[in-house]
Amino acid sequence: AGFTQTTFDDTQTNFNVIYRAIIRFSDSNTNSRTWIGLFSNDPTASDNPSSAHIAAFRLSTGVESTFKAVTKDGTTINVVDTSVSLSANTNYLFYINATSSTCLFQINNGTVFSTASNLPSSTQRLGSVNCVTATEAVAKNILIRKYGIEFGEGSVVR
């Protein structure tokens, strides 16, 4: 359930992109994979999507108990633990500032996590995904309250 783009061409990191989403989880979404952020292709089938460029949050409840800040350069994935766990019936504000040299991640205005490892290529086109995928035969849901992409100072909008 959620939203996955089909064209993945909204932005690129050399635009100094800011991604924000407010998501409400209706339950603990056990046995599921959640992706929230920017991608070069559909990530929903894997914790490490093949050949994807990524700047996003992931929670794969079968293997991890906290949200991860994830970057990927099309080949190598970089995963940073945010130490933020999922609580049912809770709104989360997800924030990503992706540039060609660094990605900043933040949940609910808490700790800012910064990485310069395995970033998406600066000219790789990216689109947004806010989704939860069941890894068992039980439906999973999220409520997307709001999401958006902003272009930072010095960026060029095409």
N, C-alpha and C positions, 0 to 999 in steps of 0.2 A: 504494500500500500504506500501511497505517497506520490511523488512527482519525479519523473525521469525524462529529461529532454531527449529528443531524437536527433537533433542537429549538432549539438555541442560546439556552437560557434558564437557565443555571447561576448567573450572577452579573451584576453591573454595577459600574462603576468607583466609584460612590459607596459601595460596601461596602469600599473599600480592599483590593482583591483581590490576593492573591499567587498566582502560577502557577508551578509547578515541573514540569520534565519531565527525565527521564534517557533519552536516546535513543542508540542505537548504530547507526552507519551501516556496513553490511556491505561497501560498496564506495564509490567516489568519486561514485556517482550522477550521472554525466555525462548531459547532455541531460534534465534533470529539474527540477521545481519542488518545493521543500520548504517547508511552512508549519508552524510550531509556536507555539501560543499561543491567544489569545482572539479570537473573531469573532462578528459578528451574523448571518452567513450563510456558506454554503460558499465558500471561497476557491480551491478546487483548480484551477479552469479558467483562472486569470489571475494575473499578477504584480501587478495593480491591480484587484481585484474591484469590480465596479460596486455602488455605494451601500452598501458594507460599512463597518462600524465595526470597527476592528482595533487590537489591541495584541499584536504577535507578532514572531517571527523569520521571515525568509524567506531562502532560498538558491535562486536560479534560475540553474542552472549554464550555461545558454545565453547569459546576459548578464552574470553577475557571478561572482566567484571567492571572495567572502567572505560570511558571514552578515550580513544587514541587520536592524536593529531598525526595525520599521515601526509607525507609528500612522496611523489614518485616521478622520476624523470623519463618514464617510458620503459625503463629497464629495472632499476634498483629502487626498492621501497625503503622508506625511512619512517619508523613508527616511534612516536613520543607519547609516553603515558601522561595523561592529564590528572590522574587520580580522582576524577569526578565520576561517581557511579550514578546509575539510572534509578530514579524514584518514580513510581507510578503516579499518574495524575499531577504531574509537575511540568511547568513551562520551563524551557531552557532557551537562553539567548546564545546562539553560536556566532562567533565573530572570527573572520579570517581576513588578514591583510596580506595578499600575495603580490610580491614584486619579483623582478628578475634576479634579485640577489638574496632575498630572505622571505620567509613566511612567518607571520605572527598568528597565533591561535589563542582564543579566549572563550571560556564558557561562563555565562552569568556574571560578567564583569569581575571574574576572579583572577587567578594567576595568569600572566601572559607567558605563553610558551613560544620560543623563537627557534627556528631552524634555518640553516643555510645548506642543508644536505639534500641531495637528490631532488631538487626543485623541478617543476615543469619547465620545459624549454620556454624562453621568454616570448617566442612568437607562436607557440602552440595554441591553437584555438581551444577554448574551454567552455563548457556549459554547466548548468546547475543540476544537482540531484539532491532530493530530500526524500528518502525512502527507507522502508523497512521490508525485508524479505524473510519470509518464514523458512527455516531450515528443517521444519517438520510439517506435517499435514494439518496445521492449525492456523487459521487466519490471524494476521498481526496488523495493527493499525497505529498510525500516528496522526495528529492533527497539525497541519501546517498553518500556523496563525499568520505568518508574514515571512517573506524572504525577498531579498533584493541584491542587486549588484550595483556598486557605485564605482566610479572611476576617480582615482586619487589625483592630487595636484600634479600637474605636469604631464598628465596622460592625454592621449589623443583618442577621441571617439570616432569610430569609423562610420 
